[in-house]
Amino acid sequence: MKDMEAFSLALLNSATCAHIQHWQTKNYAVHKALGKYYEAIPALVDDLVESYMGRNGMVGEFEEEFELEKNPVKYFRALQDYVDENRKHLPNDKELQNIVDEILNLINSTLYKLENLS
């Protein structure tokens, strides 16, 4: 299923993007919010993909793609929209969708911190 590969790759790329943004900011609150995000998201993506494979079999090939957005709020708003839109293309198994909910929770929390605590 190509949707799982694209979805998980976008989320793993978000860790790299957040890490670079973390290094480039001069705002301590933004620095901390991005640090918390990039530390947490890889484990959630790993949980999602391993649970998917336990139910549906191995994932396939991953296309290489990466873009760096310098504005963290803009990036996380786009990521939030991406997850909202693309989760419907994933299997509707409750355990998988629950992990997607956890991912959205992390994105939402990060956005709150970026927009209100910086």
Residue, then its C-alpha position, 0 to 999 in steps of 0.5 A: m500500500k503506497d499510502m502508508e509508505a508516503f504517510s510514514l515518510a512524510l511524518l519521519n521527514s517532519a522529525t528532520c524538518a523540526h530538528i533543523q528548525h529547532w537548531q535555527t530558532k533564536n526563540y527558547a519556547v520554539h526551540k523547546a517545542l520543536g525539540k519535544y516534537y522531533e524526539a517523540i514523532p519517530a517512536l509514534v511513526d514506528d508504532l504506526v508502521e509496525s502495527y500496520m505490518g502486523r495486520n497488513g504485511m510489509v510496507g513497500e518501497f519508499e520514494e525519496e522526498f524532502e523539503l525544508e519549510k523555515n517557518p515552523v507554524k506554517y510547516f506544522r499547519a500544513l502537516q496538520d492538514y496533511v495528516d487530516e486529509n491523508r489518514k482516510h487513505l490508511p486502513n480504518d483499523k481502530e488501533l492504527q487510527n488511534i496512533v494517528d490520533e496520537i500523532l495529531n495530538l502531538i502536532n496540535s500540542t506543538l502548534y499550540k506551543l509555537e503559536n502561544l508560548s513563543 
